[in-house]
Amino acid sequence: MIKRIQKMIGDKKEYKEQMARIEAMPEAYRFVFEKMQGYMWSFAGGDGSDMLKTQQELIELFETSAAEGKHVLEVTGEDVAGFCDEFIRDTKKWTDNYREKLNRNLLNKFGTDNDK
């Protein structure tokens, strides 16, 4: 229980530090980040720590791109939702459990022999 509380406190601290970094970015980057954040977090699975790591990677990408003078849409492209989907592809999502359950149930029913 204590470890879980310590992790929650650590995650909250990390999140606040990330948000401070976002505040230091140009307005266009902040705006796009906030929209992307809302979209990506709607898929967060488990305790959200995987999404927190993914968010950290996005912040680093945005900081580098802003420092290079790129417009935010040069980074994301015009299909920002598609960019988000690809960006969180390897991040644990709440839908993963349903996907795994569906596949497991079908394999249990039909096995791996495709000849039948």
Secondary structure, DSSP 8 states (H G I E B T S, - for coil): -HHHHHHHHHHHHHHHHHHHHHHTS-HHHHHHHHHHHHHHHTTB-TTSHHHHHHHHHHHHHHHHHHHTT--HHHHH-S-HHHHHHHHTTTS-BTHHHHHHHHHHHHHHHH-S-TT-
